[in-house]
């Protein structure tokens, strides 16, 4: 894994820039081999770390065909509110839609908290115009007013503008006329109209999404252009692509135009890789758990498909409506703080020390005990040689003192019991998140395997088997670079939506087919313009449907053939059957006299990229010149000096293994610890870890062993 | 529930999460399975575990509606009282009812109560409540502002057995389905609630198998004790004393007389009395509430004041709620209760106003204080009737942390407002304005949030009729710690090019509107916090720049210092 590829030829490089590390995954598409690198993230200019990471493994940037990037630039700009000064031109009477939201509040209990909109009120200007819901014009657009508004916003120093008209999903005419005029007057390309971003009914969601896109455009496109320029100046001539929140990749041009699609770029790549690794290892139903410093992110993959959610809130009131991989976050990470409430009950999180100052043992200023401190006290994390390489040693004494003061003394527990209590509460919360995510989707979590990734998850995987009743956990061979690997695996995907409100009886097949055809053409144009190799194309149509009177819609997959990018004739009977099937599956029975309605068309156009052979990462073939055949000496050879670890109410003398050197087929019985540079796998008593043919570690109960 | 064994703190902390999780999973099961969007999207439902003898709340889910958190134990208690007569409870029994006079809230809320047995013994009750779409009565959706008794509101069901020893009585379901305008919705919601209870039983079995019933029982006792000591610790931190507050409802929709809601809040070391003596008598219209609703509302107010408290009856042990007999807060059957939301919002306001005298930093000033139930109905060109029904938002109160939220939802709810475009697509109306109402927040060091203006034009050729059930038309939301009052609710309607207002200000039936005419709702803001003189001129200047208050109003409320600021 450590020797640079001499001549990668058509290599594909995935780069994930996280808060602490920049991970690089290099795939040689000719021979299917792969190498990884991990370097510190550089701030404020991330491009330095980005390039040095790639250059660790690739000598000539000119040899790279494609670089795919999972980025948090968009998310961070939203959270820190570091975007453009943005103006809004909107319909008469509606300038406050963005600020009024959907009449929600930040927290259920307490009634405190406020909301500051992304665009200040004096930069939200109204112009006379009104479209009705059926697409007829009630008031013509007043273009003089649009011109005045535009000049007013420019004079106020706005460098991006969003045009937000009522019912523009139903008829784009007024909004398109206004956008054309604004574009003539605006000095840069940061002009966004709501129908271009999201031609879907629901004004707040559409306006919010459009404005956030405008807000991000200068920031994200600037960042991506700087990265691209830096790579070009080092000889890169290939294609630069960005992972979208939906788990697909897009061109850097698309990302610059539609930066809202990068909101969950990094985490989505991780879930894509997790799904692929699990599938190769023979598991189609997976729940992933990414444990970081402040949070535990859960995602569910059923039958090989990641769950997508239609929208998310980046922060209270900052709603983004674009398909994204569904990730549920709870405040239970390594840095989550343990405390005893006024009623004497032990709590963990949601307050977190993060990675800076981090756990007490880091000695960077935090004095309240965290989950990581508990892991150190119990010997699960080696305080003498901590993973990750950030610190030389951890201060276990300080961690113990903090646990005593804040947990042990108030509850009358010894240091060790206090540490175990913290872990049990933290594990129980993570298990709860896993159960709830499954139940909400109508699945039984026991039918799934658990895959921890990120640095910390593998310490807690065994506890998930116990607390959730999951049979197996699968720890990927390189859990610390999952997101970078996902960049390389992800397919190229474009999502489209168009509101088309009609009863099914009144549906005009020609109109629907025209919408479909437009989506397919737009999607195929993007795929054809790309330099990527695609094994195949995949086009998927869904209609949001319901019975008249229901506000709740169902996503109904509709069977339509596409031949050579031509959409074939639609049969209304097929649509009826597709709706009825989906309805019965969801609700049990049809409404005998219900009127079927169509609300939105959703289309995805995907170019399937060639997948690499995961077994090239396996122990026998990763380039190391050691004997990795399965015999007892080769397992014993992996033993490092052991340590005492507290598990299940007592101390165990625990063997520690060098994880990456363990041969395929090795079975390590708990208690044991497997270590690698950035990950510790804990195998508790009663469990075993089996190394599968890809080098993954399968955690399972000992009696299950085959 | 009489185990005396002491539970270790580790197991206790784990079990606390596990049991809350069971209630959360029951919530999730119903949200997913429910047909009607009031449950599926607005989450107007709740689940929990209740004491086998007292019905006290032991554990409740996190995602249920605030008002249900306090009211559910009355539903369980009603079942326990009924059983006391016969003593014939069996494993697999399930009770159903909606009678608001014994279970609280209103008749749309259907409650299911199921005993949970472990090892042949009654361990606790599980309960599920959800807001059904339609339960018969005079008006679709059961919101009848003209009702003078419950029979005009909905079908009333006392606690009856839906299932006996695991066998569902189809006769009961047949009665329910025959008494609703929306049988499919009713059946879907009922099945969802039954599934949620099934899941609860399954999860409780797993939990008790793993930990043993004695340990779980000890945990429940310890959690109640922990909640109680949390509450006592919060009360002890407050000064001793007695504080009073009074506010009014505009009228009951039948007679145009203000109705006083009075509270005296007394803190004595680690205990508190909330006494509603001085409140108006039971009235003819639907702003009455039954005693369970009153107690539950006190709990909602307390939980807003101390937002980290668990949903557990232990919290209420140090609190004595006193309600005078004969008042509109202890209405007797068959008084109508359909408009209960307005009354309980005013109760929360007076509790906040009294508590603010004890500790201003603890409290948020009054929110807008009315749900403004507005319906507009007419006929389409093809003769089909249409009814647009929605609640509208307003401003939240300010607090010591900062200004109040502009345009929020009512403190008793978490429901969001439907999008304007969805309403315009479904009904022949056009919103001329969907805007913040400048100047409507109460002045103060921190000002109240702004209310809203909704101006709705009728597009249908045949015109329409409008119905409003609101409040705060004559009595403004109050500030705290010297903060100012917010603007009052103003409802007006257009007739023959003139704007008119209803004689009973916030309530009116059958307002005739022609095509092209509109109704306009200007909702209250929230009250202010602290003296307006203390507000930073920069903040006043910013509000003027944002056009949230006019320059003239800024001068009047805050003086001219803001004019010196360079915006």
Interface residues (C-beta under 8 A of the other chain):
Chain A: X92 X93 X94 X95 X96 X97 X99 X100 X101 X102 X103 X104 X105 X106 X107 X108 X109 X110 X111 X112 X113 X114 X115 X120 X121 X122 X130 X132 X133 X134 X138 X166 X167 X169 X170 X201 X202 X203 X204 X205 X341 X342 X343 X344 X345 X346 X347 X411 X412 X413 X417 X420 X421 X424 X425 X428 X429 X432 X435 X436 X439 X440 X442 X501 X550 X551 X552 X587 X588 X591 X594
Chain B: X9 X10 X12 X13 X14 X16 X17 X18 X21 X24 X25 X28 X29 X31 X32 X35 X37 X40 X41 X66 X184 X188 X191 X199 X223 X226 X227 X228 X229 X230 X233 X234 X303 X304 X307 X308 X310 X364 X367 X392 X393 X396 X397 X399 X401 X402 X403 X404 X405 X406 X407 X408 X409 X411 X414 X416 X417 X418 X419 X420 X421 X422 X424 X425 X430 X431 X432 X433 X434 X435 X436 X449 X452 X455 X459 X545 X546 X547 X548
